[in-house]
Amino acid sequence: MQSLGRVVPNACLHGLLCQAILVLLCLVCYLQALGGAQFVFDDTVAIVKNKDVNTLPTNWTAIFTHDFWGAPLISADSHKSFRPLTILMFHCEHALLGLGAAHMKFLNLLLHCVNTLLVWRLVRSLYVEEINTERWATISAALFAVHPVHTEAVSGIVGRAELMFGLIYLLCLLLTVASSDGTQRWSSVGMVLLLTGIGMLFKETAVTIPLACVLVDYFQNVYYAQPLVAQWPLIKSQHRYKIYVAGTTLLLVLRLWWQNFETPEFKPVDNPIAHHEHPLIRVLSQHYLYIVNLWLMICPQWLCFDWALGCLSLVSTIWDLRLQAVIAFYSFILVSFLNFRRLAGLILSLALMIIPFLPAAGFIRVGFVIAERILYVPSIGFCLLSIYGFMYCYEFNVNKPQLRALQQFFLMLLFAVMILRTRERASEWLSEERLFTSALQVCPNNAKVHYNIARLATDNSQDSRAFQHYHKAIELYPNYESALMNLGNLYREHGQLDKAEQYIRSSLRVLPTFAVAWMNLGIVQSAQGKYSEALTSYELAIKYRPDYAVCYYNLGNLYLQQKHYAEAMHHWQHAVSLSPRQPKAWANILTMLDNRALHDDALRLSVQALEHLPNDPSIMFIRANVLGKLKQYVEAEALYKRVIEMDPNNLLYHTNLGVLYHRWDKVQAAIEAYQAAIGINATRATTAKDHLAKLVKRLEREALKVQTRKK
């Protein structure tokens, strides 16, 4: 009894120590990359620019009817990636803590720690005769903790969907293992299906969970040990397997029904393999992709944020040497299955690697070639498989201590290399500049990488760099419609309107239904004075996207240029009715009302505008101007001071504050405001100079009158 009393605490202590080491490994890999974190790549679209995330109060209808990127799920433009619970998590974080990349990434890291511990607990719970599951669990979970292929899922905030899928996947497998002895089987089946439904609201690939549970149950009950002839009747007699199949089918039908059974439309630029016209090339290239995904887990040095264009050349013939790797992979699977009774742990690991990868295996068209974050859950099976192979060799060399010591050394070296690579990759996810630049080292001929670098350079006013990379993207992929359009816009900003029109028209030849390009073509034609052609372009943009609020705003500007004020006002109002968060449209409406002396209407509409855009300086500035004209000086002064606090170097704000004080007869305050405007930019502050000169002359005249009266 005393001996047993010592063993139990020792076992608990050993378990706690293993868990502490696993958590420490996760923190060592990722914690240093939280400082100075920014929203990068997909995070910007899915979180920062997603109104479902950043709109308060919570718009429950939008969250459960829009896709992951904020577009209506039944829209033709939607990617059909319906993950409302992931969006709801982001929304709650925004409501409680604000939009901050650091705390959102920290939550991702915590989820990765939890998943690592669940991997450890799952493998310890498995029944595999030929292996020490305690050791298998610890080393496999450690490999899962430090594997560099997880960096995109952990460091990219949108990887939250993968992390939550992984969490629910592991919980369901643990439930299956716990109930495999016959106790509470039916309740666990119901719980697994319930969790699968919840998991599908985090990530669609959770639909594979019941199949994984069936496989785990099959191995846990050692059905594989039966002769093949006896296995099928045994499996057919398991009613819970039939319930899993029926439940999965029902969940899948409900999911498709929610999107009106419509499939997403992806462009060839997103997945050139899936869009290739030749079936043989599609099949061969898709099978080669399996090898590349496997290679990323075996040797994760070659990592890239986007694999769309130019990273991988298509396999166009059966004599392509790369197919040797495909043959080797399938040969390995075949040999494994021929020995499945003797190597049950190997087959189970393979199944746990393949099953969660099935939705991305090319059976349905997806919008990517390779996406590293989708390997997060399949890598659980890969880690088990790798360590299973290591332990099999380790046990085989039981009488060769030197060889075993060498194996231990290489295992420790592997972990050291993995940790260093993960830390390096996590630091690259700190900013878009580092992330995009690192991709050039992996895929220098990837047109999408050059496109993203050019887009970032434009945002940072590095126009020469933007020109260089847009041209490179088009050189690599001449039909890259977004790059053609953006290059045209860049030429427009530099006043080269003919070149701008040329490139935008090229993008429309590639994609005639490109609504954004039609709108930008209208902007160029309007700047050229081709008003009738611009009108046609805007109308085509609206035809292809009827709810295009920005286009209605630009159409209003076109009518304003032609002095058709009523039509301009009508289209601006339509723009804000479609999308109330249109500051430029609101500003134009309010300015026109102010210019036409409709001050009461301007004040009324400015209140509506500020309800949707409470911190927009342009709307507050126009409202302050109107209040000043109505002699409501106190409220106008407060608004002017507020916008100046937001943008202290805007000379117009200081000038108009000076005008307010001038009207209010606060002479000294007016002088200070005019001087502040002149101090910002003396050349451009002509209005402030004129008003200041008039004010000084007035003061001089008043002083002269006072002196005259005294005499």
C-alpha distance (Angstrom), angle and dihedral (degrees) to the residues before:
residue distance angle dihedral
M1 . . .
Q2 3.80 . .
S3 3.80 89.2 .
L4 3.81 91.0 51.3
G5 3.82 90.2 48.3
R6 3.78 89.4 56.0
V7 3.81 94.1 46.5
V8 3.83 96.6 53.7
P9 3.82 96.1 53.2
N10 3.79 89.3 44.2
A11 3.81 90.4 52.1
C12 3.83 90.8 48.8
L13 3.77 91.5 47.7
H14 3.79 90.8 49.0
G15 3.82 90.6 50.5
L16 3.82 92.6 49.3
L17 3.79 90.7 48.0
C18 3.82 91.3 51.3
Q19 3.81 91.7 49.7
A20 3.82 92.0 47.6
I21 3.82 90.8 51.4
L22 3.81 91.5 49.1
V23 3.81 92.6 51.4
L24 3.80 90.2 45.9
L25 3.81 90.4 53.4
C26 3.81 90.4 53.3
L27 3.81 91.6 49.5
V28 3.80 93.4 46.5
C29 3.82 89.7 54.2
Y30 3.80 100.0 46.0
L31 3.80 114.4 12.1
Q32 3.82 94.5 82.1
A33 3.81 90.5 57.0
L34 3.81 95.8 62.1
G35 3.81 98.4 78.6
G36 3.80 112.5 93.9
A37 3.80 91.6 5.0
Q38 3.81 117.1 169.7
F39 3.78 135.6 -167.6
V40 3.79 104.5 -95.7
F41 3.80 137.4 -173.0
D42 3.85 111.0 -33.4
D43 3.84 91.4 10.5
T44 3.81 89.6 72.4
V45 3.81 94.6 55.0
A46 3.82 98.7 37.2
I47 3.82 97.2 41.8
V48 3.81 117.3 11.1
K49 3.83 96.8 41.1
N50 3.80 96.0 30.7
K51 3.80 109.3 105.7
D52 3.81 90.1 -161.8
V53 3.82 86.9 65.6
N54 3.80 102.6 39.8
T55 3.82 103.5 33.5
L56 3.80 116.9 104.0
P57 2.99 131.3 -130.9
T58 3.79 95.9 43.4
N59 3.79 114.9 -93.3
W60 3.81 98.7 -149.0
T61 3.80 93.3 176.7
A62 3.80 92.8 55.7
I63 3.81 93.7 46.0
F64 3.81 91.8 54.2
T65 3.82 97.3 40.2
H66 3.81 101.0 40.9
D67 3.78 129.3 75.8
F68 3.80 126.4 -117.1
W69 3.81 91.9 -83.1
G70 3.82 96.2 50.1
A71 3.82 99.4 -100.8
P72 3.84 120.6 126.8
L73 3.81 107.4 -90.1
I74 3.81 93.1 -130.9
S75 3.81 92.7 48.5
A76 3.81 117.9 113.4
D77 3.83 88.3 -126.2
S78 3.81 94.0 55.5
H79 3.80 121.0 111.7
K80 3.85 87.7 -148.3
S81 3.81 91.0 -127.9
F82 3.81 97.0 146.7
R83 3.84 109.5 -171.1
P84 3.81 106.0 147.0
L85 3.81 96.7 159.0
T86 3.80 91.2 54.4
I87 3.82 89.7 50.6
L88 3.81 89.2 46.4
M89 3.83 90.0 54.5
F90 3.81 90.2 52.6
H91 3.80 90.4 46.2
C92 3.82 93.0 51.6
E93 3.81 90.9 49.0
H94 3.80 89.1 51.3
A95 3.81 91.5 49.0
L96 3.82 94.0 48.0
L97 3.81 104.1 32.8
G98 3.79 106.5 10.2
L99 3.79 127.8 -117.9
G100 3.80 102.5 -48.4
A101 3.79 123.7 151.9
A102 3.82 93.5 -155.1
H103 3.81 98.2 58.8
M104 3.82 91.9 40.6
K105 3.80 90.8 53.0
F106 3.79 89.8 46.3
L107 3.81 89.9 57.5
N108 3.81 88.5 50.4
L109 3.79 88.3 53.4
L110 3.81 91.9 50.4
L111 3.80 90.2 51.6
H112 3.81 89.6 50.4
C113 3.81 89.1 52.5
V114 3.82 90.7 51.1
N115 3.81 91.7 47.8
T116 3.79 90.8 49.9
L117 3.81 90.5 53.8
L118 3.82 90.5 47.1
V119 3.84 90.1 52.5
W120 3.80 88.2 53.0
R121 3.81 92.5 48.9
L122 3.81 93.3 45.0
V123 3.79 95.3 53.0
R124 3.82 91.7 45.4
S125 3.81 87.8 55.1
L126 3.80 95.5 51.6
Y127 3.78 121.3 103.2
V128 3.81 109.8 -135.2
E129 3.77 116.1 155.0
E130 3.77 100.4 -158.9
I131 3.83 98.9 53.7
N132 3.81 144.0 52.2
T133 3.80 99.8 -110.6
E134 3.82 93.8 -167.7
R135 3.79 92.2 61.1
W136 3.80 92.0 37.0
A137 3.81 89.7 54.3
T138 3.80 96.5 49.8
I139 3.80 98.0 46.4
S140 3.83 93.8 40.8
A141 3.81 92.1 50.4
A142 3.81 90.2 47.1
L143 3.81 90.1 53.1
F144 3.80 89.4 48.2
A145 3.82 90.0 51.2
V146 3.80 95.5 54.4
H147 3.81 104.1 30.6
P148 3.84 109.7 129.6
V149 3.81 93.8 -145.3
H150 3.83 87.1 73.0
T151 3.80 92.7 62.3
E152 3.79 95.3 93.3
A153 3.82 91.9 51.0
V154 3.82 93.6 46.6
S155 3.83 101.7 35.3
G156 3.80 96.7 35.3
I157 3.80 105.2 74.0
V158 3.81 93.1 -146.0
G159 3.81 84.8 62.6
R160 3.82 84.0 81.7
A161 3.80 87.0 94.1
E162 3.82 90.8 59.4
L163 3.80 92.8 45.0
M164 3.80 92.7 51.8
F165 3.81 90.8 45.5
G166 3.82 88.1 51.4
L167 3.80 91.5 49.4
I168 3.82 93.9 51.4
Y169 3.82 92.0 41.4
L170 3.80 91.7 55.3
L171 3.82 93.1 44.5
C172 3.82 90.2 53.4
L173 3.80 92.1 49.0
L174 3.81 90.0 49.8
L175 3.82 89.9 50.4
T176 3.79 89.6 51.0
V177 3.80 92.7 50.0
A178 3.82 92.0 46.8
S179 3.81 92.3 52.7
S180 3.81 97.7 40.0
D181 3.81 91.3 97.8
G182 3.81 89.5 67.9
T183 3.82 99.4 -98.6
Q184 3.81 117.0 125.0
R185 3.81 92.0 -10.5
W186 3.79 95.9 150.4
S187 3.77 95.1 47.6
S188 3.80 89.9 49.8
V189 3.83 90.5 50.6
G190 3.80 90.0 53.9
M191 3.80 91.6 45.6
V192 3.81 91.8 49.6
L193 3.82 91.8 52.3
L194 3.81 91.0 46.3
L195 3.81 91.4 50.1
T196 3.81 89.9 46.1
G197 3.81 89.9 55.6
I198 3.81 90.1 49.3
G199 3.81 90.7 45.2
M200 3.81 91.1 53.8
L201 3.81 87.6 59.3
F202 3.81 87.6 58.2
K203 3.83 96.7 41.0
E204 3.81 129.9 -7.0
T205 3.82 93.8 -133.2
A206 3.82 88.9 71.6
V207 3.81 84.3 88.3
T208 3.84 86.2 84.6
I209 3.82 92.9 63.8
P210 3.85 97.9 92.5
L211 3.82 91.2 51.2
A212 3.81 90.0 52.4
C213 3.81 89.3 48.8
V214 3.81 91.1 52.4
L215 3.82 90.3 52.6
V216 3.81 92.9 48.3
D217 3.81 91.0 48.2
Y218 3.82 89.6 49.0
F219 3.80 91.4 55.6
Q220 3.80 95.8 39.2
N221 3.80 90.8 55.7
V222 3.83 90.2 47.0
Y223 3.80 92.2 -127.0
Y224 3.80 87.2 149.4
A225 3.82 89.3 69.5
Q226 3.81 90.5 66.8
P227 3.83 120.4 90.1
L228 3.79 112.2 -89.7
V229 3.81 91.7 -112.1
A230 3.79 90.6 57.1
Q231 3.80 96.2 44.7
W232 3.82 100.0 70.4
P233 3.85 96.5 53.5
L234 3.81 87.8 45.0
I235 3.79 92.3 52.7
K236 3.83 92.7 44.1
S237 3.79 89.9 54.7
Q238 3.82 91.7 59.0
H239 3.80 102.8 95.9
R240 3.79 92.3 -172.3
Y241 3.82 89.2 66.1
K242 3.81 89.2 55.7
I243 3.81 89.5 49.7
Y244 3.79 89.7 51.4
V245 3.82 90.4 52.5
A246 3.81 93.1 46.1
G247 3.82 92.8 44.8
T248 3.80 92.6 48.7
T249 3.81 91.0 49.0
L250 3.81 91.2 49.8
L251 3.82 92.7 48.9
L252 3.78 91.0 48.4
V253 3.82 92.5 49.8
L254 3.82 91.3 48.1
R255 3.78 90.2 49.7
L256 3.82 92.4 51.2
W257 3.81 91.3 43.8
W258 3.81 89.7 56.0
Q259 3.82 88.8 60.4
N260 3.83 93.5 42.7
F261 3.82 90.4 -106.7
E262 3.80 87.8 -75.3
T263 3.79 120.9 146.9
P264 3.80 122.4 -140.6
E265 3.79 121.0 -104.7
F266 3.80 112.2 -132.2
K267 3.79 124.7 -172.6
P268 3.82 123.8 -122.1
V269 3.80 87.5 -115.7
D270 3.83 88.6 65.7
N271 3.79 97.5 48.7
P272 3.82 114.7 5.7
I273 3.82 91.8 174.4
A274 3.81 94.3 59.4
H275 3.83 91.2 47.1
H276 3.80 97.6 48.0
E277 3.79 112.1 122.4
H278 3.83 96.5 -139.8
P279 3.86 112.8 80.9
L280 3.83 94.7 -155.2
I281 3.82 92.4 53.9
R282 3.81 90.2 48.0
V283 3.82 92.6 51.1
L284 3.81 96.4 44.2
S285 3.81 93.6 45.0
Q286 3.81 92.3 46.9
H287 3.81 91.6 53.2
Y288 3.78 89.5 48.2
L289 3.82 87.8 54.1
Y290 3.81 88.9 61.9
I291 3.79 88.2 59.5
V292 3.80 92.6 48.0
N293 3.81 90.7 51.3
L294 3.80 89.4 49.4
W295 3.81 90.6 47.1
L296 3.81 90.8 53.3
M297 3.80 87.7 59.1
I298 3.81 94.0 43.7
C299 3.81 95.7 45.4
P300 3.83 110.7 12.9
Q301 3.78 96.4 -176.7
W302 3.80 92.9 103.5
L303 3.82 101.7 67.7
C304 3.80 126.5 153.0
F305 3.80 132.9 174.0
D306 3.82 91.3 -134.3
W307 3.80 129.6 24.9
A308 3.79 98.0 179.0
L309 3.81 107.8 115.0
G310 3.77 131.0 21.2
C311 3.80 99.4 -5.1
L312 3.80 93.9 98.9
S313 3.78 126.0 27.3
L314 3.80 116.8 -141.6
V315 3.80 121.1 -100.5
S316 3.80 100.2 -121.2
T317 3.81 102.1 171.2
I318 3.80 138.8 35.8
W319 3.82 87.9 -123.9
D320 3.81 92.0 65.6
L321 3.83 106.4 124.7
R322 3.81 91.2 -138.3
L323 3.79 88.5 72.5
Q324 3.81 88.2 71.0
A325 3.78 87.5 74.7
V326 3.83 89.4 51.2
I327 3.81 90.7 51.6
A328 3.82 90.6 47.8
F329 3.81 91.2 51.1
Y330 3.80 94.6 50.8
S331 3.81 90.1 43.5
F332 3.79 89.1 55.3
I333 3.81 90.9 50.8
L334 3.82 91.1 48.1
V335 3.81 93.7 50.0
S336 3.81 90.2 46.6
F337 3.80 92.1 53.3
L338 3.79 91.5 47.6
N339 3.82 86.7 58.0
F340 3.80 97.8 36.6
R341 3.82 95.3 126.1
R342 3.79 92.2 54.4
L343 3.83 95.5 39.3
A344 3.80 103.2 37.4
G345 3.81 93.2 148.9
L346 3.80 90.2 55.3
I347 3.81 93.4 52.7
L348 3.81 92.1 45.3
S349 3.81 90.4 51.7
L350 3.80 91.4 49.0
A351 3.81 90.5 50.0
L352 3.83 92.1 50.1
M353 3.81 88.5 51.1
I354 3.80 97.3 46.8
I355 3.83 103.4 38.7
P356 3.84 99.5 62.6
F357 3.81 88.9 44.0
L358 3.83 94.1 57.1
P359 3.87 96.9 92.9
A360 3.82 88.9 57.9
A361 3.81 95.0 42.7
G362 3.80 95.3 97.8
F363 3.81 99.4 -100.2
I364 3.80 85.9 117.9
R365 3.80 124.4 30.0
V366 3.81 112.2 -98.9
G367 3.80 130.8 -172.0
F368 3.79 97.9 -116.6
V369 3.79 141.9 55.1
I370 3.80 95.9 -145.5
A371 3.80 126.8 -5.7
E372 3.77 113.3 -172.2
R373 3.78 94.9 -156.7
I374 3.81 92.6 62.8
L375 3.83 87.2 64.2
Y376 3.82 91.0 66.4
V377 3.82 95.7 92.8
P378 3.85 97.9 32.5
S379 3.81 87.4 53.6
I380 3.83 88.5 69.0
G381 3.80 87.8 69.8
F382 3.80 90.8 41.9
C383 3.83 92.1 54.1
L384 3.80 90.7 49.0
L385 3.80 90.5 47.7
S386 3.81 94.1 48.9
I387 3.79 95.3 48.4
Y388 3.82 90.8 42.5
G389 3.81 88.0 58.0
F390 3.81 91.3 46.5
M391 3.82 92.8 50.1
Y392 3.79 92.6 45.1
C393 3.82 89.5 56.6
Y394 3.80 90.6 41.0
E395 3.80 92.5 55.2
F396 3.79 90.9 42.8
N397 3.82 88.6 59.7
V398 3.80 93.8 49.9
N399 3.81 91.8 130.2
K400 3.81 94.0 45.6
P401 3.81 106.4 74.4
Q402 3.79 94.5 173.5
L403 3.79 92.3 53.8
R404 3.80 90.6 47.2
A405 3.82 90.2 50.5
L406 3.81 88.7 52.0
Q407 3.81 90.1 50.9
Q408 3.80 90.3 51.0
F409 3.80 90.7 50.2
F410 3.80 92.9 51.8
L411 3.81 90.9 46.7
M412 3.81 90.7 54.2
L413 3.81 89.8 45.8
L414 3.80 89.4 51.6
F415 3.80 91.2 53.1
A416 3.81 91.8 48.3
V417 3.82 91.5 51.2
M418 3.81 91.7 46.0
I419 3.82 92.5 51.5
L420 3.81 92.7 49.1
R421 3.80 92.4 47.6
T422 3.82 92.4 48.1
R423 3.81 91.6 49.7
E424 3.81 90.1 49.3
R425 3.80 92.9 48.0
A426 3.82 93.1 45.3
S427 3.81 89.6 54.5
E428 3.83 89.3 53.0
W429 3.82 88.5 58.5
L430 3.82 90.8 59.8
S431 3.81 93.5 87.8
E432 3.80 139.2 10.2
E433 3.80 91.4 -122.1
R434 3.82 92.3 60.5
L435 3.79 93.5 38.7
F436 3.79 95.9 51.6
T437 3.80 94.0 41.5
S438 3.80 91.5 51.7
A439 3.82 89.1 54.4
L440 3.81 91.1 60.8
Q441 3.80 89.2 64.3
V442 3.81 90.4 55.4
C443 3.82 101.7 34.8
P444 3.82 110.5 17.5
N445 3.82 89.6 164.4
N446 3.79 95.6 51.2
A447 3.81 106.1 119.2
K448 3.80 91.9 -161.5
V449 3.81 91.5 57.2
H450 3.82 90.6 53.7
Y451 3.81 89.6 46.0
N452 3.82 92.0 53.9
I453 3.81 92.2 46.6
A454 3.82 89.4 50.8
R455 3.81 91.6 48.4
L456 3.81 91.1 50.6
A457 3.82 91.2 46.6
T458 3.82 89.5 53.1
D459 3.79 90.8 52.4
N460 3.82 88.9 50.9
S461 3.85 92.8 48.1
Q462 3.83 91.2 -113.3
D463 3.79 92.7 137.5
S464 3.81 98.7 164.0
R465 3.81 90.1 54.9
A466 3.80 90.1 45.8
F467 3.81 91.6 52.9
Q468 3.81 90.5 49.6
H469 3.81 95.9 51.8
Y470 3.82 96.0 40.4
H471 3.79 89.3 53.9
K472 3.82 90.2 46.9
A473 3.82 91.5 50.4
I474 3.82 90.3 51.5
E475 3.80 91.6 45.8
L476 3.83 89.6 54.1
Y477 3.81 93.9 42.7
P478 3.82 112.8 17.3
N479 3.83 92.8 -172.6
Y480 3.81 94.4 57.3
E481 3.80 96.7 130.4
S482 3.82 97.1 -174.3
A483 3.81 92.3 50.7
L484 3.82 91.0 47.9
M485 3.80 91.7 50.5
N486 3.82 94.7 45.5
L487 3.79 91.3 48.5
G488 3.79 88.1 52.4
N489 3.81 90.2 51.4
L490 3.80 90.1 50.6
Y491 3.80 91.1 52.8
R492 3.83 88.3 48.8
E493 3.81 90.8 54.7
H494 3.81 88.1 53.0
G495 3.80 91.3 51.8
Q496 3.82 95.1 -109.6
L497 3.78 94.4 129.7
D498 3.82 97.8 165.5
K499 3.80 92.2 55.0
A500 3.78 89.8 43.9
E501 3.80 91.0 55.0
Q502 3.81 90.9 46.6
Y503 3.80 94.9 55.7
I504 3.80 95.5 41.0
R505 3.81 90.2 51.3
S506 3.82 88.2 50.3
S507 3.81 89.6 56.0
L508 3.82 89.2 51.4
R509 3.80 91.6 51.4
V510 3.82 86.8 57.6
L511 3.82 94.3 44.3
P512 3.83 113.5 15.4
T513 3.83 92.0 -176.1
F514 3.83 92.9 56.5
A515 3.82 99.4 130.9
V516 3.82 95.6 -174.3
A517 3.80 91.2 53.0
W518 3.82 91.8 50.2
M519 3.79 89.3 52.5
N520 3.81 92.5 48.8
L521 3.78 90.2 47.7
G522 3.81 87.4 54.0
I523 3.83 90.2 52.5
V524 3.83 90.7 52.3
Q525 3.81 92.9 46.5
S526 3.79 90.6 47.9
A527 3.83 89.6 53.1
Q528 3.83 88.3 50.5
G529 3.81 90.5 52.8
K530 3.84 92.3 -112.9
Y531 3.79 92.5 135.0
S532 3.82 99.4 164.3
E533 3.82 91.8 48.7
A534 3.79 90.3 47.0
L535 3.80 90.1 51.7
T536 3.83 90.0 53.3
S537 3.81 91.2 49.7
Y538 3.81 92.8 50.1
E539 3.80 90.8 48.3
L540 3.80 90.8 52.2
A541 3.81 90.4 49.9
I542 3.80 89.7 53.0
K543 3.81 90.5 45.6
Y544 3.80 91.1 58.1
R545 3.82 93.3 39.5
P546 3.82 110.2 25.1
D547 3.82 94.9 -176.5
Y548 3.83 94.1 51.3
A549 3.82 100.6 140.5
V550 3.83 96.1 177.6
C551 3.79 90.3 53.5
Y552 3.81 91.3 53.3
Y553 3.82 87.6 51.8
N554 3.81 91.3 53.4
L555 3.79 90.7 44.8
G556 3.80 87.4 55.8
N557 3.81 89.1 52.0
L558 3.81 89.1 52.3
Y559 3.81 91.3 55.2
L560 3.82 89.6 45.7
Q561 3.82 90.1 56.3
Q562 3.81 87.9 54.6
K563 3.84 90.4 46.3
H564 3.80 92.6 -116.5
Y565 3.77 92.1 141.4
A566 3.80 99.5 172.4
E567 3.82 92.7 53.1
A568 3.81 90.5 45.7
M569 3.79 91.7 52.4
H570 3.82 91.3 46.4
H571 3.81 93.4 54.7
W572 3.81 94.5 44.5
Q573 3.79 89.2 51.7
H574 3.79 89.9 49.6
A575 3.82 89.4 50.8
V576 3.82 93.2 55.7
S577 3.81 91.5 43.3
L578 3.83 88.7 57.4
S579 3.79 94.6 41.4
P580 3.82 116.2 9.9
R581 3.81 91.3 -168.0
Q582 3.82 93.4 77.0
P583 3.83 105.3 118.9
K584 3.81 96.0 179.4
A585 3.80 92.8 51.7
W586 3.82 91.3 48.3
A587 3.82 90.2 47.7
N588 3.80 92.1 52.1
I589 3.81 92.3 48.1
L590 3.81 92.3 49.8
T591 3.81 93.2 44.1
M592 3.81 91.8 52.2
L593 3.81 91.6 48.7
D594 3.81 89.7 48.2
N595 3.82 92.3 49.1
R596 3.81 90.5 50.5
A597 3.84 89.9 50.4
L598 3.83 91.8 -115.8
H599 3.77 89.4 139.8
D600 3.80 98.0 156.6
D601 3.81 91.3 53.1
A602 3.80 90.0 47.0
L603 3.81 91.8 53.0
R604 3.80 92.4 46.5
L605 3.81 94.1 50.1
S606 3.82 92.4 42.8
V607 3.81 87.8 61.1
Q608 3.83 89.4 54.2
A609 3.80 90.9 46.7
L610 3.81 92.6 51.3
E611 3.80 90.4 51.0
H612 3.81 88.0 63.8
L613 3.83 97.2 32.0
P614 3.81 105.1 27.1
N615 3.81 95.3 169.2
D616 3.78 101.4 39.1
P617 3.84 108.5 129.7
S618 3.83 96.0 -159.4
I619 3.82 92.4 58.6
M620 3.81 92.8 44.1
F621 3.82 89.8 48.5
I622 3.82 93.9 53.2
R623 3.81 90.7 45.6
A624 3.82 88.9 52.0
N625 3.82 90.2 51.5
V626 3.80 91.2 52.6
L627 3.81 92.8 46.1
G628 3.79 89.4 51.2
K629 3.80 91.7 53.7
L630 3.82 88.9 50.3
K631 3.84 88.9 51.4
Q632 3.80 92.7 -116.7
Y633 3.77 87.8 139.1
V634 3.81 101.8 164.4
E635 3.82 95.9 56.4
A636 3.81 91.5 40.6
E637 3.81 91.2 52.0
A638 3.82 91.1 50.7
L639 3.82 91.5 52.3
Y640 3.82 93.3 46.5
K641 3.79 90.7 51.4
R642 3.79 90.3 48.5
V643 3.81 94.4 53.2
I644 3.80 90.9 44.4
E645 3.79 88.6 54.3
M646 3.81 88.4 53.5
D647 3.81 93.9 46.8
P648 3.81 110.6 15.0
N649 3.82 93.3 173.9
N650 3.79 96.4 59.0
L651 3.80 104.6 112.1
L652 3.84 92.4 -166.5
Y653 3.81 90.7 62.1
H654 3.81 91.7 52.2
T655 3.82 91.9 44.1
N656 3.80 94.0 53.1
L657 3.80 91.2 45.0
G658 3.80 86.2 54.9
V659 3.82 89.8 50.8
L660 3.81 89.2 51.5
Y661 3.80 92.2 51.6
H662 3.82 88.5 44.9
R663 3.82 90.4 56.6
W664 3.79 90.6 41.7
D665 3.79 88.9 53.7
K666 3.80 92.7 -121.6
V667 3.77 92.5 139.8
Q668 3.79 101.1 176.1
A669 3.82 92.4 46.5
A670 3.82 89.7 49.4
I671 3.82 91.5 51.4
E672 3.83 91.0 50.5
A673 3.82 91.6 49.3
Y674 3.83 92.6 49.4
Q675 3.80 91.1 46.9
A676 3.81 90.0 50.7
A677 3.82 89.9 53.7
I678 3.82 91.7 48.6
G679 3.81 90.3 47.6
I680 3.81 90.4 57.2
N681 3.81 95.3 53.5
A682 3.79 118.3 -11.3
T683 3.81 93.4 -173.0
R684 3.81 96.2 55.0
A685 3.82 97.8 35.3
T686 3.83 93.8 84.5
T687 3.80 94.1 135.8
A688 3.80 91.7 51.8
K689 3.81 90.3 48.3
D690 3.81 92.7 50.4
H691 3.81 93.4 47.5
L692 3.78 91.7 45.0
A693 3.80 91.2 50.3
K694 3.82 90.7 50.0
L695 3.78 90.8 47.7
V696 3.81 92.2 49.5
K697 3.82 91.0 48.8
R698 3.79 89.6 49.5
L699 3.78 91.0 51.6
E700 3.80 90.3 47.8
R701 3.83 91.1 51.1
E702 3.79 91.4 48.3
A703 3.79 90.7 48.4
L704 3.83 90.2 49.3
K705 3.81 91.1 50.7
V706 3.82 90.7 51.0
Q707 3.80 90.7 50.9
T708 3.82 91.1 47.6
R709 3.83 92.4 51.7
K710 3.82 90.3 49.5
K711 3.80 90.6 54.3
